[in-house]
Amino acid sequence: MMIDFELSKKVKGTQTMIKAFAEQALRPIAREYDENEHERPMDIINMVHGFMKGGLGGGAGGERKKKGEKSEANLRTAVTVEEIFWGDAGVALAFSGEGLGGAAVRATGTPEQKEQFLTRFTGDTPVWGAMAITEPEAGSDTASIRTTAFKDGNEWVLNGEKIFVTSGKSALEDSDGFVVVWATIDPKAGRAGIKPFIVEHGAPGMEITKIEDKMGIRCSDTVSLSFMDCRIPEENILGSAEVVDKSKSKGFKGVMATFDATRPMVAAMAIGVGRAALDYLKQTLADEGVVIRYGISPNRMTAIERDVTEMEANLKAARLLNWRAVWMLDTGQKNSLQASMAKAKAGMVVTQISQKCVELLGPIGYSRKILLEKWMRDAKINDIFEGTGQIQMLITARNVLGFGRDKLK
């Protein structure tokens, strides 16, 4: 099956509509909600929820189709995400939606769990789904997770602490919201003992202990959570509670499959921010009479021309890598390698582009008079959350070289 990089008329139509919305609704409020961290533009959020509910954004949620079955749902979502984040990353991340929590349910939940939790996102009001993985002693090394869960009658009891939970406050303040929490039911079993649990709004023993003040994406909330004898129904575990040899366990691998769907969407976020910065730079240069001469030897180009064309090439490369990853998702193919490659490239590219654009515009680029310095601050998170750039490079190297964790750490 050949991949076609030409967008269909339907996807192009979505792209045009979302671009107009981003330009008219998000750009004008970007600075306001960056200055007033954690405040949410509920009128805009309700509007976005409405057209996402209507299917304008694709609504794939990382759902895989049967191999060979034609679908553009994930590609359409990636294109939508890029355009919205071109408008503003902070406000975009504050929008409601399945998020990592919903994606985990979609990837590993039972039909009953999907019916119970995913249908909440299709209601008339916005709903947030979050995921709690990172701990003070467990960042990229998920095997070091110390949050525990044990069975007590017909309930699971969770104890531990989670940090840097994106949209955690929104999810827990929303009566239909929930957080998917990773915890170990057998610390001696390593990754095989780690299971995901759905913790709903109002669960006793769960508390927000800190709301982070951040460098970028400031409209989006990021929190720390504590669990002290937090009780949830026994049916709120995702996957089996059985602990088996990790090479045979589907639990941890199933949850990791969540990232195969969401990492391309993070890459799309990065591409949107990078494009915003590069578009602004090119327009400013054009207004100053600086013409980029395409089709000539790099040796004949000015330094600015080489910088701009190099940024354009890297941004397009990141987008094509990402479209390959979502195309594979849409056609039912395993895309773990491609998802990691796309996120690694996009995270690196958006950081380089936003910094270079600030540099080329000098003092005005560094000032708060324009949004360029904000885009530089918003950019860096894409190289950090949902697996750092270093982790993505490690995953890529293992896949390409055929090495396991024991040979390449």
C-alpha positions in Angstrom: 0.0 0.0 0.0 1.4 3.4 -1.1 1.2 6.5 1.1 -0.3 9.5 -0.6 0.9 12.9 0.8 -1.8 14.8 -1.1 -4.6 15.8 1.3 -8.1 14.9 0.2 -10.7 17.6 -0.5 -12.4 16.8 2.8 -9.2 17.2 4.9 -8.3 20.4 3.0 -11.8 21.7 3.8 -11.3 21.0 7.5 -7.8 22.6 7.3 -9.2 25.8 5.8 -12.0 26.1 8.3 -9.8 25.4 11.4 -7.2 27.9 10.1 -9.8 30.6 9.9 -11.0 29.8 13.4 -7.5 29.8 14.8 -6.7 33.1 13.2 -9.9 34.9 14.2 -10.7 33.4 17.6 -7.4 32.2 19.1 -4.7 34.6 18.0 -6.5 37.7 19.5 -6.7 36.1 23.0 -3.3 34.4 23.0 -1.5 37.1 25.0 -4.4 37.6 27.5 -4.5 34.0 28.6 -0.7 33.7 28.7 -0.6 36.6 31.1 -3.5 35.3 33.2 -2.3 31.7 33.8 -4.8 29.0 34.4 -7.8 31.1 33.4 -9.8 29.3 30.7 -11.8 31.0 27.8 -15.0 28.9 28.3 -16.8 30.6 25.5 -14.1 29.4 23.1 -13.9 26.0 24.7 -17.6 25.5 24.3 -17.4 26.6 20.7 -14.6 24.1 20.0 -16.4 21.3 21.8 -19.4 22.0 19.6 -17.6 21.6 16.3 -15.5 18.7 17.5 -18.6 17.0 18.6 -19.9 17.5 15.1 -16.9 15.7 13.7 -15.1 18.7 12.3 -11.9 17.8 14.0 -11.8 14.2 12.9 -12.5 12.7 16.3 -10.3 9.6 15.8 -8.9 9.5 19.2 -6.2 7.2 18.1 -8.7 4.5 17.0 -7.1 1.9 14.6 -8.9 0.6 11.6 -8.6 -2.9 10.3 -5.6 -3.3 8.1 -6.3 -2.1 4.6 -9.5 -0.2 5.5 -9.4 3.3 4.2 -9.7 6.0 6.8 -8.5 9.6 7.2 -9.7 10.1 10.8 -6.3 10.4 12.4 -4.8 12.3 9.5 -7.7 14.7 9.8 -7.2 15.1 13.5 -3.5 15.8 13.0 -4.2 18.5 10.5 -6.8 20.0 12.8 -4.3 20.0 15.7 -1.6 21.7 13.7 -3.9 24.5 12.7 -5.3 25.0 16.2 -1.8 25.2 17.7 -0.8 27.5 14.9 -3.4 29.8 16.5 -2.2 29.3 20.1 -0.8 26.4 22.0 -1.7 27.5 25.5 -5.4 28.0 24.7 -5.5 24.9 22.5 -4.2 22.7 25.3 -6.9 24.1 27.6 -9.6 22.7 25.3 -11.6 19.7 26.6 -11.2 16.3 25.0 -10.2 12.7 25.5 -6.6 13.6 26.1 -4.2 11.0 27.3 -6.8 9.6 29.7 -9.4 9.0 27.0 -6.7 7.7 24.6 -5.7 5.1 27.2 -9.3 3.9 27.6 -9.7 3.7 23.8 -6.5 1.7 23.4 -6.9 -0.8 26.3 -10.4 -0.5 27.7 -13.1 -3.1 27.5 -16.2 -2.4 25.4 -18.1 -1.6 28.6 -15.4 0.8 29.8 -15.3 2.6 26.4 -19.1 2.9 26.5 -19.0 4.3 30.1 -16.2 6.7 29.7 -15.6 7.7 26.1 -19.3 8.6 25.4 -18.8 11.4 28.0 -16.8 13.3 25.4 -19.7 13.3 23.0 -22.1 15.1 25.4 -23.3 18.6 25.3 -20.8 20.0 27.7 -16.9 19.9 27.6 -15.2 17.0 29.4 -11.5 16.5 30.2 -9.6 13.2 30.4 -6.0 13.2 31.9 -3.3 10.7 32.6 -1.0 10.6 35.7 2.3 8.8 35.0 5.3 10.9 36.2 6.4 10.8 39.8 9.1 12.6 41.8 11.2 9.4 41.5 9.9 8.2 38.2 10.1 10.3 35.1 11.1 8.5 31.8 11.8 5.3 33.7 8.3 4.0 34.2 9.6 0.9 35.9 10.4 3.1 38.9 6.8 3.9 39.6 6.1 3.8 43.3 2.4 4.6 43.4 0.7 1.3 44.6 -2.7 -0.3 44.2 -4.1 -3.2 46.1 -7.4 -5.0 46.1 -9.7 -4.6 49.1 -13.0 -6.4 48.6 -14.6 -5.0 45.5 -12.4 -1.9 45.4 -8.8 -0.9 44.4 -7.0 1.3 46.9 -4.3 3.7 45.5 -1.5 5.3 47.4 1.2 7.6 46.0 2.0 10.9 44.3 1.9 12.0 40.7 3.4 15.2 39.3 3.1 17.2 36.0 -0.4 15.9 35.2 -1.6 17.9 32.2 -5.2 19.1 32.5 -5.4 17.3 35.8 -7.2 20.2 37.5 -9.7 20.5 34.6 -10.4 16.7 34.7 -11.0 16.6 38.4 -13.1 19.7 38.7 -15.4 18.4 35.9 -18.1 16.1 37.2 -17.7 13.7 34.3 -13.9 14.0 34.1 -11.3 11.4 35.1 -7.6 10.7 35.4 -6.0 7.4 34.3 -3.4 6.7 37.0 -0.5 4.3 36.5 0.3 2.3 39.7 2.0 -1.0 40.5 0.1 -3.9 42.0 3.4 -5.9 42.5 6.6 -3.8 42.9 8.8 -6.9 42.5 7.3 -7.6 39.0 8.7 -4.4 37.4 6.8 -3.2 34.4 4.6 -6.3 34.4 3.1 -5.2 37.7 2.2 -1.7 36.4 -1.5 -1.2 35.6 -3.6 1.8 34.6 -6.6 2.7 36.8 -9.5 5.1 36.0 -9.9 7.5 38.9 -13.1 9.7 38.5 -14.0 13.1 39.8 -14.7 13.0 43.5 -12.9 9.8 44.3 -12.2 9.8 48.1 -8.5 10.1 49.0 -7.4 12.0 45.8 -6.3 15.6 46.2 -4.6 18.2 44.0 -1.5 19.3 46.0 0.0 21.8 43.6 -0.8 23.8 40.5 2.3 24.4 38.4 3.4 27.9 37.2 5.0 27.2 33.9 7.2 28.8 31.3 4.9 28.1 28.4 1.4 26.7 27.6 0.2 28.8 30.6 -3.5 28.6 29.8 -3.3 24.8 30.3 -3.3 23.6 33.9 -0.6 21.2 35.1 -0.9 19.7 38.6 0.5 17.4 41.2 -1.9 14.8 42.7 -1.7 12.8 45.9 -3.5 9.5 46.6 -4.1 8.5 50.2 -6.1 5.3 50.5 -8.0 6.5 47.4 -10.7 4.0 46.6 -12.1 3.2 43.2 -14.4 0.4 41.9 -12.7 -2.8 41.0 -13.9 -2.5 37.4 -11.9 0.7 36.9 -8.7 -1.1 36.1 -7.8 -1.0 32.4 -6.8 -4.5 31.3 -6.2 -7.6 33.4 -5.1 -7.5 37.0 -3.0 -10.6 36.4 0.7 -10.2 36.7 2.5 -12.3 34.2 6.0 -12.4 32.6 6.6 -9.0 31.1 7.4 -10.5 27.7 3.9 -12.0 27.6 2.1 -9.2 29.4 -0.4 -7.2 27.2 -1.2 -4.7 30.0 1.9 -2.5 29.9 2.3 -2.9 26.1 -1.3 -2.0 25.7 -0.9 1.2 27.6 2.2 2.1 25.7 0.1 1.7 22.6 -1.7 4.9 23.8 1.4 6.8 22.9 1.5 5.4 19.4 -1.7 7.3 18.8 -1.0 10.5 20.9 2.7 11.1 20.0 1.8 12.0 16.4 -0.7 14.5 17.8 2.0 16.1 20.0 4.2 16.3 16.8 1.3 18.1 15.1 1.2 20.5 18.0 4.9 21.2 17.6 4.6 21.7 13.9 1.7 24.2 14.4 3.8 26.3 16.8 6.9 26.1 14.5 4.9 27.2 11.5 3.4 30.1 13.4 6.9 31.4 14.2 8.2 30.8 10.7 5.2 32.4 9.0 5.6 35.5 11.2 9.3 35.8 10.4 8.8 35.4 6.6 6.0 38.0 6.6 8.2 40.4 8.6 11.1 39.9 6.1 8.7 40.4 3.2 7.4 43.6 4.7 11.0 44.8 5.0 11.7 44.0 1.3 13.7 40.9 2.0 13.1 38.4 -0.8 14.0 34.7 -0.3 15.5 33.5 -3.6 14.5 29.8 -4.1 16.1 27.6 -6.7 19.6 29.0 -6.4 22.7 27.3 -5.0 23.0 27.6 -1.2 26.5 29.1 -1.8 24.8 32.1 -3.5 22.3 32.6 -0.7 22.5 35.1 2.0 22.7 33.9 5.6 19.1 34.8 6.2 18.0 33.0 3.0 19.9 29.8 4.1 18.3 30.0 7.6 14.8 30.4 6.3 15.0 27.6 3.7 16.6 25.3 6.2 13.8 25.9 8.7 11.2 25.3 5.9 12.8 22.1 4.9 13.0 20.8 8.5 9.4 21.8 9.2 8.2 20.0 6.0 10.3 16.9 6.9 8.7 16.8 10.4 5.2 17.1 8.9 5.8 14.3 6.4 7.2 12.0 9.1 4.1 12.8 11.1 1.6 12.2 8.3 3.3 8.8 7.7 2.7 7.9 11.4 -1.0 8.9 11.3 -1.5 7.2 7.9 -0.2 4.0 9.4 -2.6 4.4 12.4 -5.4 5.0 10.0 -4.6 1.8 8.0 -4.2 -0.4 11.0 -0.4 -0.7 10.9 1.9 -0.8 13.9 3.5 2.7 14.1 5.5 2.7 17.3 8.8 3.5 15.5 7.2 6.1 13.2 5.3 7.8 16.1 8.6 8.2 18.1 10.5 9.4 15.0 7.8 12.0 14.3 7.7 13.3 17.8 11.5 13.4 18.1 11.9 15.3 14.9 9.0 17.8 15.5 10.1 18.5 19.1 13.6 19.3 17.9 12.5 21.3 14.9 10.0 23.5 16.8 12.6 24.4 19.4 15.2 25.3 16.8 12.8 27.3 14.6 11.3 29.3 17.4 14.7 30.2 18.8 16.1 31.1 15.4 13.1 33.3 14.5 13.6 35.2 17.8 17.3 35.6 17.1 16.8 36.8 13.5 14.3 39.5 14.6 16.6 40.7 17.4 15.2 42.9 20.2 11.7 43.0 18.7 11.6 39.2 18.6 12.6 39.0 22.3 10.1 41.7 23.3 6.6 41.1 24.5 5.2 43.4 21.8 4.7 40.4 19.5 3.9 36.7 20.1 7.2 35.4 18.9 8.8 35.1 22.4 5.6 33.3 23.6 5.9 30.8 20.7 9.5 30.1 21.8 8.3 29.4 25.4 5.4 27.3 24.2 7.6 25.3 21.8 9.9 23.6 24.4 7.2 21.5 26.1 6.8 19.5 22.8 10.3 18.2 23.3 9.5 17.1 26.9 6.1 15.7 27.5 4.8 12.4 26.4 8.3 11.1 26.3 11.4 13.4 26.0 13.3 13.8 22.8 16.1 11.7 24.2 13.6 8.9 25.0 12.2 9.0 21.4 15.7 8.8 20.0 16.4 5.8 22.2 13.2 4.1 21.1 14.1 4.8 17.5 17.6 3.4 17.9 16.3 0.2 19.5 13.8 -0.3 16.7 16.3 0.4 13.9 19.1 -1.7 15.4 16.9 -4.4 16.8 18.3 -4.0 20.3 16.4 -4.7 23.5 16.4 -2.6 26.7 19.2 -4.8 28.0 21.5 -3.9 25.1 20.7 -0.2 24.6 19.8 2.0 27.6 
